[in-house]
Amino acid sequence: MPDIEPRMIPEQPLTYSVSQVAVMLNISRNYAYDLIQQNELPSIRFGRRILIPRLALEKILASALPLRT
């Protein structure tokens, strides 16, 4: 197996679980699944596991914030 250089490992995770996102957004896990089903929350599926990309979540949150001038 090749050596992994420290700079190759991201400081923040690339994806979050549905439960993690629910806690971050202060919503229920069931509501998070509803948002995924309604395509309101982007997700990727690996087998039975559903993950939410960090960058997609950050983009959604940034677009929801009002711009300060």
URHUJO-V662508 format. One record per residue. N is the residue number from 1. RES is the residue in one small letter. OMEGA is omega in whole degrees, -180 to 180 (none if undefined). BURIAL is # if it has 24 or more other ideal C-beta (glycine too) atoms within 12 Angstrom, else .. Layout:
n->(N,N)
res->(RES,RES)
omega->(OMEGA,OMEGA)
burial->(BURIAL,BURIAL)
//
This chain:
n->(1,2,3,4,5,6,7,8,9,10,11,12,13,14,15,16,17,18,19,20,21,22,23,24,25,26,27,28,29,30,31,32,33,34,35,36,37,38,39,40,41,42,43,44,45,46,47,48,49,50,51,52,53,54,55,56,57,58,59,60,61,62,63,64,65,66,67,68,69)
res->(m,p,d,i,e,p,r,m,i,p,e,q,p,l,t,y,s,v,s,q,v,a,v,m,l,n,i,s,r,n,y,a,y,d,l,i,q,q,n,e,l,p,s,i,r,f,g,r,r,i,l,i,p,r,l,a,l,e,k,i,l,a,s,a,l,p,l,r,t)
omega->(-179,176,178,178,-179,-178,180,-179,-178,178,178,179,178,-179,175,174,178,179,179,-180,178,178,-179,-177,-178,176,179,178,179,178,176,176,177,179,177,-179,180,-178,175,-180,-178,-180,173,-178,173,-175,179,-176,178,-180,179,179,-179,-178,178,178,179,180,179,-178,180,-179,-179,-179,177,178,177,178,none)
burial->(.,.,.,.,.,.,.,.,.,.,.,.,.,.,.,#,#,#,.,.,#,#,.,.,.,.,.,.,.,.,.,#,.,.,#,#,.,.,.,.,#,#,#,.,.,.,.,.,.,#,#,#,.,.,.,.,#,.,.,.,.,.,.,.,.,.,.,.,.)
//
